[in-house]
């Protein structure tokens, strides 16, 4: 099982959205795409923004998203 869960990650990403605004993330697909893109950046040589228990790029990307170190931009941004 993925820890944190998809729903927890969606809450973190959408936490800065004002009431009445559209959420940045509406589906698990958006979470998967964002974390996989960040994992590919780490594989390509970018420094991780967190010190994780695991050195796997995807685990680091999930932890970065969970801690709010990376931001998913909406279509307008």
mmCIF file of the N, C-alpha and C atoms, coordinates in Angstrom:
data_MODEL
# 
_entry.id   MODEL 
# 
loop_
_atom_site.group_PDB 
_atom_site.id 
_atom_site.type_symbol 
_atom_site.label_atom_id 
_atom_site.label_alt_id 
_atom_site.label_comp_id 
_atom_site.label_asym_id 
_atom_site.label_entity_id 
_atom_site.label_seq_id 
_atom_site.pdbx_PDB_ins_code 
_atom_site.Cartn_x 
_atom_site.Cartn_y 
_atom_site.Cartn_z 
_atom_site.occupancy 
_atom_site.B_iso_or_equiv 
_atom_site.pdbx_formal_charge 
_atom_site.auth_seq_id 
_atom_site.auth_comp_id 
_atom_site.auth_asym_id 
_atom_site.auth_atom_id 
_atom_site.pdbx_PDB_model_num 
ATOM 1   N N  . UNK A 1 1  ? 0.839   -1.183 0.000   1.00 0.00 ? 1  UNK A N  1 
ATOM 2   C CA . UNK A 1 1  ? 0.000   0.000  0.000   1.00 0.00 ? 1  UNK A CA 1 
ATOM 3   C C  . UNK A 1 1  ? 0.880   1.241  0.000   1.00 0.00 ? 1  UNK A C  1 
ATOM 4   N N  . UNK A 1 2  ? 0.455   2.230  -0.741  1.00 0.00 ? 2  UNK A N  1 
ATOM 5   C CA . UNK A 1 2  ? 1.178   3.485  -0.831  1.00 0.00 ? 2  UNK A CA 1 
ATOM 6   C C  . UNK A 1 2  ? 0.908   4.337  0.404   1.00 0.00 ? 2  UNK A C  1 
ATOM 7   N N  . UNK A 1 3  ? 1.980   4.796  1.020   1.00 0.00 ? 3  UNK A N  1 
ATOM 8   C CA . UNK A 1 3  ? 1.855   5.700  2.168   1.00 0.00 ? 3  UNK A CA 1 
ATOM 9   C C  . UNK A 1 3  ? 2.618   6.950  1.847   1.00 0.00 ? 3  UNK A C  1 
ATOM 10  N N  . UNK A 1 4  ? 2.063   8.074  1.856   1.00 0.00 ? 4  UNK A N  1 
ATOM 11  C CA . UNK A 1 4  ? 0.675   8.402  2.133   1.00 0.00 ? 4  UNK A CA 1 
ATOM 12  C C  . UNK A 1 4  ? -0.245  7.959  0.996   1.00 0.00 ? 4  UNK A C  1 
ATOM 13  N N  . UNK A 1 5  ? -1.523  7.924  1.281   1.00 0.00 ? 5  UNK A N  1 
ATOM 14  C CA . UNK A 1 5  ? -2.489  7.476  0.279   1.00 0.00 ? 5  UNK A CA 1 
ATOM 15  C C  . UNK A 1 5  ? -2.710  8.562  -0.769  1.00 0.00 ? 5  UNK A C  1 
ATOM 16  N N  . UNK A 1 6  ? -3.336  8.162  -1.885  1.00 0.00 ? 6  UNK A N  1 
ATOM 17  C CA . UNK A 1 6  ? -3.660  9.128  -2.937  1.00 0.00 ? 6  UNK A CA 1 
ATOM 18  C C  . UNK A 1 6  ? -4.521  10.255 -2.387  1.00 0.00 ? 6  UNK A C  1 
ATOM 19  N N  . UNK A 1 7  ? -5.502  9.903  -1.567  1.00 0.00 ? 7  UNK A N  1 
ATOM 20  C CA . UNK A 1 7  ? -6.403  10.937 -1.043  1.00 0.00 ? 7  UNK A CA 1 
ATOM 21  C C  . UNK A 1 7  ? -5.652  11.901 -0.125  1.00 0.00 ? 7  UNK A C  1 
ATOM 22  N N  . UNK A 1 8  ? -4.689  11.405 0.639   1.00 0.00 ? 8  UNK A N  1 
ATOM 23  C CA . UNK A 1 8  ? -3.876  12.290 1.482   1.00 0.00 ? 8  UNK A CA 1 
ATOM 24  C C  . UNK A 1 8  ? -3.046  13.236 0.624   1.00 0.00 ? 8  UNK A C  1 
ATOM 25  N N  . UNK A 1 9  ? -2.451  12.718 -0.450  1.00 0.00 ? 9  UNK A N  1 
ATOM 26  C CA . UNK A 1 9  ? -1.658  13.564 -1.342  1.00 0.00 ? 9  UNK A CA 1 
ATOM 27  C C  . UNK A 1 9  ? -2.536  14.603 -2.031  1.00 0.00 ? 9  UNK A C  1 
ATOM 28  N N  . UNK A 1 10 ? -3.749  14.226 -2.403  1.00 0.00 ? 10 UNK A N  1 
ATOM 29  C CA . UNK A 1 10 ? -4.660  15.179 -3.036  1.00 0.00 ? 10 UNK A CA 1 
ATOM 30  C C  . UNK A 1 10 ? -5.024  16.295 -2.063  1.00 0.00 ? 10 UNK A C  1 
ATOM 31  N N  . UNK A 1 11 ? -5.196  15.971 -0.781  1.00 0.00 ? 11 UNK A N  1 
ATOM 32  C CA . UNK A 1 11 ? -5.489  16.995 0.223   1.00 0.00 ? 11 UNK A CA 1 
ATOM 33  C C  . UNK A 1 11 ? -4.326  17.966 0.374   1.00 0.00 ? 11 UNK A C  1 
ATOM 34  N N  . UNK A 1 12 ? -3.102  17.448 0.366   1.00 0.00 ? 12 UNK A N  1 
ATOM 35  C CA . UNK A 1 12 ? -1.919  18.309 0.478   1.00 0.00 ? 12 UNK A CA 1 
ATOM 36  C C  . UNK A 1 12 ? -1.834  19.254 -0.713  1.00 0.00 ? 12 UNK A C  1 
ATOM 37  N N  . UNK A 1 13 ? -2.001  18.727 -1.899  1.00 0.00 ? 13 UNK A N  1 
ATOM 38  C CA . UNK A 1 13 ? -1.885  19.534 -3.114  1.00 0.00 ? 13 UNK A CA 1 
ATOM 39  C C  . UNK A 1 13 ? -2.982  20.597 -3.167  1.00 0.00 ? 13 UNK A C  1 
ATOM 40  N N  . UNK A 1 14 ? -4.183  20.253 -2.754  1.00 0.00 ? 14 UNK A N  1 
ATOM 41  C CA . UNK A 1 14 ? -5.313  21.174 -2.823  1.00 0.00 ? 14 UNK A CA 1 
ATOM 42  C C  . UNK A 1 14 ? -5.473  22.032 -1.570  1.00 0.00 ? 14 UNK A C  1 
ATOM 43  N N  . UNK A 1 15 ? -4.551  21.935 -0.618  1.00 0.00 ? 15 UNK A N  1 
ATOM 44  C CA . UNK A 1 15 ? -4.698  22.651 0.648   1.00 0.00 ? 15 UNK A CA 1 
ATOM 45  C C  . UNK A 1 15 ? -4.641  24.170 0.499   1.00 0.00 ? 15 UNK A C  1 
ATOM 46  N N  . UNK A 1 16 ? -3.969  24.678 -0.508  1.00 0.00 ? 16 UNK A N  1 
ATOM 47  C CA . UNK A 1 16 ? -3.830  26.130 -0.696  1.00 0.00 ? 16 UNK A CA 1 
ATOM 48  C C  . UNK A 1 16 ? -4.947  26.728 -1.541  1.00 0.00 ? 16 UNK A C  1 
ATOM 49  N N  . UNK A 1 17 ? -5.879  25.907 -2.002  1.00 0.00 ? 17 UNK A N  1 
ATOM 50  C CA . UNK A 1 17 ? -6.973  26.382 -2.849  1.00 0.00 ? 17 UNK A CA 1 
ATOM 51  C C  . UNK A 1 17 ? -8.018  27.075 -1.984  1.00 0.00 ? 17 UNK A C  1 
ATOM 52  N N  . UNK A 1 18 ? -8.395  28.262 -2.402  1.00 0.00 ? 18 UNK A N  1 
ATOM 53  C CA . UNK A 1 18 ? -9.417  29.029 -1.679  1.00 0.00 ? 18 UNK A CA 1 
ATOM 54  C C  . UNK A 1 18 ? -10.794 28.386 -1.885  1.00 0.00 ? 18 UNK A C  1 
ATOM 55  N N  . UNK A 1 19 ? -11.682 28.538 -0.910  1.00 0.00 ? 19 UNK A N  1 
ATOM 56  C CA . UNK A 1 19 ? -13.043 28.011 -1.084  1.00 0.00 ? 19 UNK A CA 1 
ATOM 57  C C  . UNK A 1 19 ? -13.703 28.642 -2.319  1.00 0.00 ? 19 UNK A C  1 
ATOM 58  N N  . UNK A 1 20 ? -14.338 27.815 -3.101  1.00 0.00 ? 20 UNK A N  1 
ATOM 59  C CA . UNK A 1 20 ? -15.002 28.278 -4.309  1.00 0.00 ? 20 UNK A CA 1 
ATOM 60  C C  . UNK A 1 20 ? -14.151 28.155 -5.560  1.00 0.00 ? 20 UNK A C  1 
ATOM 61  N N  . UNK A 1 21 ? -12.839 28.009 -5.409  1.00 0.00 ? 21 UNK A N  1 
ATOM 62  C CA . UNK A 1 21 ? -11.957 27.821 -6.553  1.00 0.00 ? 21 UNK A CA 1 
ATOM 63  C C  . UNK A 1 21 ? -11.910 26.344 -6.928  1.00 0.00 ? 21 UNK A C  1 
ATOM 64  N N  . UNK A 1 22 ? -11.569 26.096 -8.172  1.00 0.00 ? 22 UNK A N  1 
ATOM 65  C CA . UNK A 1 22 ? -11.429 24.712 -8.627  1.00 0.00 ? 22 UNK A CA 1 
ATOM 66  C C  . UNK A 1 22 ? -10.165 24.107 -8.020  1.00 0.00 ? 22 UNK A C  1 
ATOM 67  N N  . UNK A 1 23 ? -10.222 22.861 -7.581  1.00 0.00 ? 23 UNK A N  1 
ATOM 68  C CA . UNK A 1 23 ? -9.026  22.218 -7.033  1.00 0.00 ? 23 UNK A CA 1 
ATOM 69  C C  . UNK A 1 23 ? -7.969  22.021 -8.119  1.00 0.00 ? 23 UNK A C  1 
ATOM 70  N N  . UNK A 1 24 ? -6.705  22.029 -7.706  1.00 0.00 ? 24 UNK A N  1 
ATOM 71  C CA . UNK A 1 24 ? -5.600  21.819 -8.633  1.00 0.00 ? 24 UNK A CA 1 
ATOM 72  C C  . UNK A 1 24 ? -5.621  20.388 -9.142  1.00 0.00 ? 24 UNK A C  1 
ATOM 73  N N  . UNK A 1 25 ? -5.913  19.449 -8.253  1.00 0.00 ? 25 UNK A N  1 
ATOM 74  C CA . UNK A 1 25 ? -5.913  18.034 -8.588  1.00 0.00 ? 25 UNK A CA 1 
ATOM 75  C C  . UNK A 1 25 ? -7.311  17.468 -8.369  1.00 0.00 ? 25 UNK A C  1 
ATOM 76  N N  . UNK A 1 26 ? -7.824  16.807 -9.398  1.00 0.00 ? 26 UNK A N  1 
ATOM 77  C CA . UNK A 1 26 ? -9.151  16.209 -9.297  1.00 0.00 ? 26 UNK A CA 1 
ATOM 78  C C  . UNK A 1 26 ? -9.120  14.686 -9.277  1.00 0.00 ? 26 UNK A C  1 
ATOM 79  N N  . UNK A 1 27 ? -7.974  14.091 -9.610  1.00 0.00 ? 27 UNK A N  1 
ATOM 80  C CA . UNK A 1 27 ? -7.934  12.640 -9.743  1.00 0.00 ? 27 UNK A CA 1 
ATOM 81  C C  . UNK A 1 27 ? -6.573  12.085 -9.332  1.00 0.00 ? 27 UNK A C  1 
ATOM 82  N N  . UNK A 1 28 ? -6.571  10.791 -9.107  1.00 0.00 ? 28 UNK A N  1 
ATOM 83  C CA . UNK A 1 28 ? -5.316  10.105 -8.783  1.00 0.00 ? 28 UNK A CA 1 
ATOM 84  C C  . UNK A 1 28 ? -4.358  10.163 -9.962  1.00 0.00 ? 28 UNK A C  1 
ATOM 85  N N  . UNK A 1 29 ? -4.892  10.215 -11.159 1.00 0.00 ? 29 UNK A N  1 
ATOM 86  C CA . UNK A 1 29 ? -4.057  10.281 -12.359 1.00 0.00 ? 29 UNK A CA 1 
ATOM 87  C C  . UNK A 1 29 ? -3.116  11.484 -12.284 1.00 0.00 ? 29 UNK A C  1 
ATOM 88  N N  . UNK A 1 30 ? -3.603  12.623 -11.843 1.00 0.00 ? 30 UNK A N  1 
ATOM 89  C CA . UNK A 1 30 ? -2.773  13.822 -11.731 1.00 0.00 ? 30 UNK A CA 1 
ATOM 90  C C  . UNK A 1 30 ? -1.636  13.617 -10.737 1.00 0.00 ? 30 UNK A C  1 
ATOM 91  N N  . UNK A 1 31 ? -1.927  12.940 -9.634  1.00 0.00 ? 31 UNK A N  1 
ATOM 92  C CA . UNK A 1 31 ? -0.898  12.645 -8.628  1.00 0.00 ? 31 UNK A CA 1 
ATOM 93  C C  . UNK A 1 31 ? 0.162   11.730 -9.228  1.00 0.00 ? 31 UNK A C  1 
ATOM 94  N N  . UNK A 1 32 ? -0.276  10.697 -9.935  1.00 0.00 ? 32 UNK A N  1 
ATOM 95  C CA . UNK A 1 32 ? 0.650   9.741  -10.553 1.00 0.00 ? 32 UNK A CA 1 
ATOM 96  C C  . UNK A 1 32 ? 1.530   10.447 -11.580 1.00 0.00 ? 32 UNK A C  1 
ATOM 97  N N  . UNK A 1 33 ? 0.939   11.281 -12.412 1.00 0.00 ? 33 UNK A N  1 
ATOM 98  C CA . UNK A 1 33 ? 1.710   11.992 -13.441 1.00 0.00 ? 33 UNK A CA 1 
ATOM 99  C C  . UNK A 1 33 ? 2.735   12.939 -12.812 1.00 0.00 ? 33 UNK A C  1 
ATOM 100 N N  . UNK A 1 34 ? 2.341   13.655 -11.774 1.00 0.00 ? 34 UNK A N  1 
ATOM 101 C CA . UNK A 1 34 ? 3.247   14.602 -11.124 1.00 0.00 ? 34 UNK A CA 1 
ATOM 102 C C  . UNK A 1 34 ? 4.412   13.888 -10.444 1.00 0.00 ? 34 UNK A C  1 
ATOM 103 N N  . UNK A 1 35 ? 4.117   12.820 -9.719  1.00 0.00 ? 35 UNK A N  1 
ATOM 104 C CA . UNK A 1 35 ? 5.195   12.112 -9.031  1.00 0.00 ? 35 UNK A CA 1 
ATOM 105 C C  . UNK A 1 35 ? 6.108   11.393 -10.008 1.00 0.00 ? 35 UNK A C  1 
ATOM 106 N N  . UNK A 1 36 ? 5.563   10.862 -11.095 1.00 0.00 ? 36 UNK A N  1 
ATOM 107 C CA . UNK A 1 36 ? 6.420   10.183 -12.068 1.00 0.00 ? 36 UNK A CA 1 
ATOM 108 C C  . UNK A 1 36 ? 7.318   11.187 -12.790 1.00 0.00 ? 36 UNK A C  1 
ATOM 109 N N  . UNK A 1 37 ? 6.797   12.371 -13.074 1.00 0.00 ? 37 UNK A N  1 
ATOM 110 C CA . UNK A 1 37 ? 7.616   13.406 -13.719 1.00 0.00 ? 37 UNK A CA 1 
ATOM 111 C C  . UNK A 1 37 ? 8.755   13.818 -12.792 1.00 0.00 ? 37 UNK A C  1 
ATOM 112 N N  . UNK A 1 38 ? 8.450   14.019 -11.522 1.00 0.00 ? 38 UNK A N  1 
ATOM 113 C CA . UNK A 1 38 ? 9.485   14.401 -10.562 1.00 0.00 ? 38 UNK A CA 1 
ATOM 114 C C  . UNK A 1 38 ? 10.497  13.266 -10.378 1.00 0.00 ? 38 UNK A C  1 
ATOM 115 N N  . UNK A 1 39 ? 10.045  12.033 -10.361 1.00 0.00 ? 39 UNK A N  1 
ATOM 116 C CA . UNK A 1 39 ? 10.964  10.896 -10.236 1.00 0.00 ? 39 UNK A CA 1 
ATOM 117 C C  . UNK A 1 39 ? 11.924  10.851 -11.422 1.00 0.00 ? 39 UNK A C  1 
ATOM 118 N N  . UNK A 1 40 ? 11.423  11.127 -12.622 1.00 0.00 ? 40 UNK A N  1 
ATOM 119 C CA . UNK A 1 40 ? 12.305  11.165 -13.802 1.00 0.00 ? 40 UNK A CA 1 
ATOM 120 C C  . UNK A 1 40 ? 13.322  12.289 -13.693 1.00 0.00 ? 40 UNK A C  1 
ATOM 121 N N  . UNK A 1 41 ? 12.940  13.417 -13.094 1.00 0.00 ? 41 UNK A N  1 
ATOM 122 C CA . UNK A 1 41 ? 13.885  14.506 -12.890 1.00 0.00 ? 41 UNK A CA 1 
ATOM 123 C C  . UNK A 1 41 ? 14.991  14.088 -11.927 1.00 0.00 ? 41 UNK A C  1 
ATOM 124 N N  . UNK A 1 42 ? 14.632  13.370 -10.882 1.00 0.00 ? 42 UNK A N  1 
ATOM 125 C CA . UNK A 1 42 ? 15.620  12.887 -9.910  1.00 0.00 ? 42 UNK A CA 1 
ATOM 126 C C  . UNK A 1 42 ? 16.554  11.879 -10.574 1.00 0.00 ? 42 UNK A C  1 
ATOM 127 N N  . UNK A 1 43 ? 15.997  10.983 -11.383 1.00 0.00 ? 43 UNK A N  1 
ATOM 128 C CA . UNK A 1 43 ? 16.817  10.004 -12.104 1.00 0.00 ? 43 UNK A CA 1 
ATOM 129 C C  . UNK A 1 43 ? 17.794  10.713 -13.037 1.00 0.00 ? 43 UNK A C  1 
ATOM 130 N N  . UNK A 1 44 ? 17.348  11.825 -13.629 1.00 0.00 ? 44 UNK A N  1 
ATOM 131 C CA . UNK A 1 44 ? 18.192  12.580 -14.563 1.00 0.00 ? 44 UNK A CA 1 
ATOM 132 C C  . UNK A 1 44 ? 19.288  13.370 -13.859 1.00 0.00 ? 44 UNK A C  1 
ATOM 133 N N  . UNK A 1 45 ? 19.275  13.408 -12.533 1.00 0.00 ? 45 UNK A N  1 
ATOM 134 C CA . UNK A 1 45 ? 20.365  14.041 -11.813 1.00 0.00 ? 45 UNK A CA 1 
ATOM 135 C C  . UNK A 1 45 ? 19.996  15.194 -10.906 1.00 0.00 ? 45 UNK A C  1 
ATOM 136 N N  . UNK A 1 46 ? 18.742  15.602 -10.886 1.00 0.00 ? 46 UNK A N  1 
ATOM 137 C CA . UNK A 1 46 ? 18.347  16.678 -9.979  1.00 0.00 ? 46 UNK A CA 1 
ATOM 138 C C  . UNK A 1 46 ? 18.418  16.193 -8.536  1.00 0.00 ? 46 UNK A C  1 
ATOM 139 N N  . UNK A 1 47 ? 18.777  17.087 -7.648  1.00 0.00 ? 47 UNK A N  1 
ATOM 140 C CA . UNK A 1 47 ? 18.887  16.738 -6.234  1.00 0.00 ? 47 UNK A CA 1 
ATOM 141 C C  . UNK A 1 47 ? 17.504  16.585 -5.602  1.00 0.00 ? 47 UNK A C  1 
ATOM 142 N N  . UNK A 1 48 ? 17.296  15.540 -4.820  1.00 0.00 ? 48 UNK A N  1 
ATOM 143 C CA . UNK A 1 48 ? 16.028  15.404 -4.088  1.00 0.00 ? 48 UNK A CA 1 
ATOM 144 C C  . UNK A 1 48 ? 15.884  16.543 -3.076  1.00 0.00 ? 48 UNK A C  1 
ATOM 145 N N  . UNK A 1 49 ? 14.667  16.958 -2.828  1.00 0.00 ? 49 UNK A N  1 
ATOM 146 C CA . UNK A 1 49 ? 14.398  18.054 -1.904  1.00 0.00 ? 49 UNK A CA 1 
ATOM 147 C C  . UNK A 1 49 ? 14.135  17.559 -0.485  1.00 0.00 ? 49 UNK A C  1 
ATOM 148 N N  . UNK A 1 50 ? 14.135  16.250 -0.301  1.00 0.00 ? 50 UNK A N  1 
ATOM 149 C CA . UNK A 1 50 ? 13.931  15.651 1.017   1.00 0.00 ? 50 UNK A CA 1 
ATOM 150 C C  . UNK A 1 50 ? 14.962  14.551 1.224   1.00 0.00 ? 50 UNK A C  1 
ATOM 151 N N  . UNK A 1 51 ? 15.230  14.280 2.477   1.00 0.00 ? 51 UNK A N  1 
ATOM 152 C CA . UNK A 1 51 ? 16.062  13.129 2.817   1.00 0.00 ? 51 UNK A CA 1 
ATOM 153 C C  . UNK A 1 51 ? 15.102  12.010 3.179   1.00 0.00 ? 51 UNK A C  1 
ATOM 154 N N  . UNK A 1 52 ? 14.985  11.053 2.295   1.00 0.00 ? 52 UNK A N  1 
ATOM 155 C CA . UNK A 1 52 ? 14.018  9.977  2.503   1.00 0.00 ? 52 UNK A CA 1 
ATOM 156 C C  . UNK A 1 52 ? 14.641  8.757  3.121   1.00 0.00 ? 52 UNK A C  1 
ATOM 157 N N  . UNK A 1 53 ? 13.787  7.901  3.634   1.00 0.00 ? 53 UNK A N  1 
ATOM 158 C CA . UNK A 1 53 ? 14.243  6.620  4.183   1.00 0.00 ? 53 UNK A CA 1 
ATOM 159 C C  . UNK A 1 53 ? 14.704  5.713  3.065   1.00 0.00 ? 53 UNK A C  1 
ATOM 160 N N  . UNK A 1 54 ? 14.191  5.981  1.888   1.00 0.00 ? 54 UNK A N  1 
ATOM 161 C CA . UNK A 1 54 ? 14.430  5.140  0.732   1.00 0.00 ? 54 UNK A CA 1 
ATOM 162 C C  . UNK A 1 54 ? 15.107  5.990  -0.339  1.00 0.00 ? 54 UNK A C  1 
ATOM 163 N N  . UNK A 1 55 ? 16.002  5.406  -1.084  1.00 0.00 ? 55 UNK A N  1 
ATOM 164 C CA . UNK A 1 55 ? 16.678  6.155  -2.132  1.00 0.00 ? 55 UNK A CA 1 
ATOM 165 C C  . UNK A 1 55 ? 16.002  6.020  -3.483  1.00 0.00 ? 55 UNK A C  1 
ATOM 166 N N  . UNK A 1 56 ? 14.875  5.350  -3.518  1.00 0.00 ? 56 UNK A N  1 
ATOM 167 C CA . UNK A 1 56 ? 14.184  5.166  -4.796  1.00 0.00 ? 56 UNK A CA 1 
ATOM 168 C C  . UNK A 1 56 ? 13.584  6.495  -5.240  1.00 0.00 ? 56 UNK A C  1 
ATOM 169 N N  . UNK A 1 57 ? 13.779  6.864  -6.512  1.00 0.00 ? 57 UNK A N  1 
ATOM 170 C CA . UNK A 1 57 ? 13.307  8.157  -7.001  1.00 0.00 ? 57 UNK A CA 1 
ATOM 171 C C  . UNK A 1 57 ? 11.804  8.384  -6.823  1.00 0.00 ? 57 UNK A C  1 
ATOM 172 N N  . UNK A 1 58 ? 10.993  7.367  -7.046  1.00 0.00 ? 58 UNK A N  1 
ATOM 173 C CA . UNK A 1 58 ? 9.548   7.549  -6.899  1.00 0.00 ? 58 UNK A CA 1 
ATOM 174 C C  . UNK A 1 58 ? 9.174   7.779  -5.440  1.00 0.00 ? 58 UNK A C  1 
ATOM 175 N N  . UNK A 1 59 ? 9.807   7.068  -4.534  1.00 0.00 ? 59 UNK A N  1 
ATOM 176 C CA . UNK A 1 59 ? 9.536   7.276  -3.111  1.00 0.00 ? 59 UNK A CA 1 
ATOM 177 C C  . UNK A 1 59 ? 9.926   8.683  -2.680  1.00 0.00 ? 59 UNK A C  1 
ATOM 178 N N  . UNK A 1 60 ? 11.056  9.162  -3.186  1.00 0.00 ? 60 UNK A N  1 
ATOM 179 C CA . UNK A 1 60 ? 11.475  10.528 -2.880  1.00 0.00 ? 60 UNK A CA 1 
ATOM 180 C C  . UNK A 1 60 ? 10.482  11.548 -3.442  1.00 0.00 ? 60 UNK A C  1 
ATOM 181 N N  . UNK A 1 61 ? 10.002  11.315 -4.659  1.00 0.00 ? 61 UNK A N  1 
ATOM 182 C CA . UNK A 1 61 ? 9.045   12.229 -5.282  1.00 0.00 ? 61 UNK A CA 1 
ATOM 183 C C  . UNK A 1 61 ? 7.735   12.273 -4.504  1.00 0.00 ? 61 UNK A C  1 
ATOM 184 N N  . UNK A 1 62 ? 7.253   11.129 -4.051  1.00 0.00 ? 62 UNK A N  1 
ATOM 185 C CA . UNK A 1 62 ? 6.025   11.079 -3.252  1.00 0.00 ? 62 UNK A CA 1 
ATOM 186 C C  . UNK A 1 62 ? 6.226   11.837 -1.949  1.00 0.00 ? 62 UNK A C  1 
ATOM 187 N N  . UNK A 1 63 ? 7.364   11.648 -1.311  1.00 0.00 ? 63 UNK A N  1 
ATOM 188 C CA . UNK A 1 63 ? 7.629   12.337 -0.048  1.00 0.00 ? 63 UNK A CA 1 
ATOM 189 C C  . UNK A 1 63 ? 7.756   13.849 -0.263  1.00 0.00 ? 63 UNK A C  1 
ATOM 190 N N  . UNK A 1 64 ? 8.372   14.262 -1.356  1.00 0.00 ? 64 UNK A N  1 
ATOM 191 C CA . UNK A 1 64 ? 8.457   15.693 -1.674  1.00 0.00 ? 64 UNK A CA 1 
ATOM 192 C C  . UNK A 1 64 ? 7.062   16.291 -1.834  1.00 0.00 ? 64 UNK A C  1 
ATOM 193 N N  . UNK A 1 65 ? 6.196   15.599 -2.524  1.00 0.00 ? 65 UNK A N  1 
ATOM 194 C CA . UNK A 1 65 ? 4.829   16.076 -2.726  1.00 0.00 ? 65 UNK A CA 1 
ATOM 195 C C  . UNK A 1 65 ? 4.083   16.123 -1.398  1.00 0.00 ? 65 UNK A C  1 
ATOM 196 N N  . UNK A 1 66 ? 4.243   15.109 -0.584  1.00 0.00 ? 66 UNK A N  1 
ATOM 197 C CA . UNK A 1 66 ? 3.563   15.039 0.705   1.00 0.00 ? 66 UNK A CA 1 
ATOM 198 C C  . UNK A 1 66 ? 4.010   16.160 1.639   1.00 0.00 ? 66 UNK A C  1 
ATOM 199 N N  . UNK A 1 67 ? 5.273   16.530 1.580   1.00 0.00 ? 67 UNK A N  1 
ATOM 200 C CA . UNK A 1 67 ? 5.792   17.594 2.436   1.00 0.00 ? 67 UNK A CA 1 
ATOM 201 C C  . UNK A 1 67 ? 5.568   18.988 1.846   1.00 0.00 ? 67 UNK A C  1 
ATOM 202 N N  . UNK A 1 68 ? 5.003   19.051 0.658   1.00 0.00 ? 68 UNK A N  1 
ATOM 203 C CA . UNK A 1 68 ? 4.741   20.340 0.040   1.00 0.00 ? 68 UNK A CA 1 
ATOM 204 C C  . UNK A 1 68 ? 5.968   20.992 -0.566  1.00 0.00 ? 68 UNK A C  1 
ATOM 205 N N  . UNK A 1 69 ? 7.003   20.205 -0.827  1.00 0.00 ? 69 UNK A N  1 
ATOM 206 C CA . UNK A 1 69 ? 8.237   20.743 -1.403  1.00 0.00 ? 69 UNK A CA 1 
ATOM 207 C C  . UNK A 1 69 ? 8.133   20.980 -2.903  1.00 0.00 ? 69 UNK A C  1 
ATOM 208 N N  . UNK A 1 70 ? 7.225   20.263 -3.549  1.00 0.00 ? 70 UNK A N  1 
ATOM 209 C CA . UNK A 1 70 ? 6.980   20.488 -4.971  1.00 0.00 ? 70 UNK A CA 1 
ATOM 210 C C  . UNK A 1 70 ? 5.518   20.873 -5.139  1.00 0.00 ? 70 UNK A C  1 
ATOM 211 N N  . UNK A 1 71 ? 5.238   21.574 -6.209  1.00 0.00 ? 71 UNK A N  1 
ATOM 212 C CA . UNK A 1 71 ? 3.889   22.089 -6.439  1.00 0.00 ? 71 UNK A CA 1 
ATOM 213 C C  . UNK A 1 71 ? 3.405   21.621 -7.798  1.00 0.00 ? 71 UNK A C  1 
ATOM 214 N N  . UNK A 1 72 ? 2.168   21.193 -7.845  1.00 0.00 ? 72 UNK A N  1 
ATOM 215 C CA . UNK A 1 72 ? 1.540   20.843 -9.112  1.00 0.00 ? 72 UNK A CA 1 
ATOM 216 C C  . UNK A 1 72 ? 0.848   22.105 -9.613  1.00 0.00 ? 72 UNK A C  1 
ATOM 217 N N  . UNK A 1 73 ? 1.206   22.532 -10.800 1.00 0.00 ? 73 UNK A N  1 
ATOM 218 C CA . UNK A 1 73 ? 0.625   23.743 -11.356 1.00 0.00 ? 73 UNK A CA 1 
ATOM 219 C C  . UNK A 1 73 ? -0.667  23.418 -12.094 1.00 0.00 ? 73 UNK A C  1 
ATOM 220 N N  . UNK A 1 74 ? -1.622  24.322 -11.961 1.00 0.00 ? 74 UNK A N  1 
ATOM 221 C CA . UNK A 1 74 ? -2.870  24.155 -12.709 1.00 0.00 ? 74 UNK A CA 1 
ATOM 222 C C  . UNK A 1 74 ? -2.627  24.540 -14.158 1.00 0.00 ? 74 UNK A C  1 
ATOM 223 N N  . UNK A 1 75 ? -3.623  24.327 -15.009 1.00 0.00 ? 75 UNK A N  1 
ATOM 224 C CA . UNK A 1 75 ? -3.485  24.649 -16.420 1.00 0.00 ? 75 UNK A CA 1 
ATOM 225 C C  . UNK A 1 75 ? -3.226  26.124 -16.660 1.00 0.00 ? 75 UNK A C  1 
ATOM 226 N N  . UNK A 1 76 ? -3.789  26.993 -15.836 1.00 0.00 ? 76 UNK A N  1 
ATOM 227 C CA . UNK A 1 76 ? -3.605  28.434 -16.003 1.00 0.00 ? 76 UNK A CA 1 
ATOM 228 C C  . UNK A 1 76 ? -2.201  28.879 -15.639 1.00 0.00 ? 76 UNK A C  1 
ATOM 229 N N  . UNK A 1 77 ? -1.531  28.141 -14.765 1.00 0.00 ? 77 UNK A N  1 
ATOM 230 C CA . UNK A 1 77 ? -0.196  28.524 -14.304 1.00 0.00 ? 77 UNK A CA 1 
ATOM 231 C C  . UNK A 1 77 ? 0.822   27.985 -15.279 1.00 0.00 ? 77 UNK A C  1 
# 
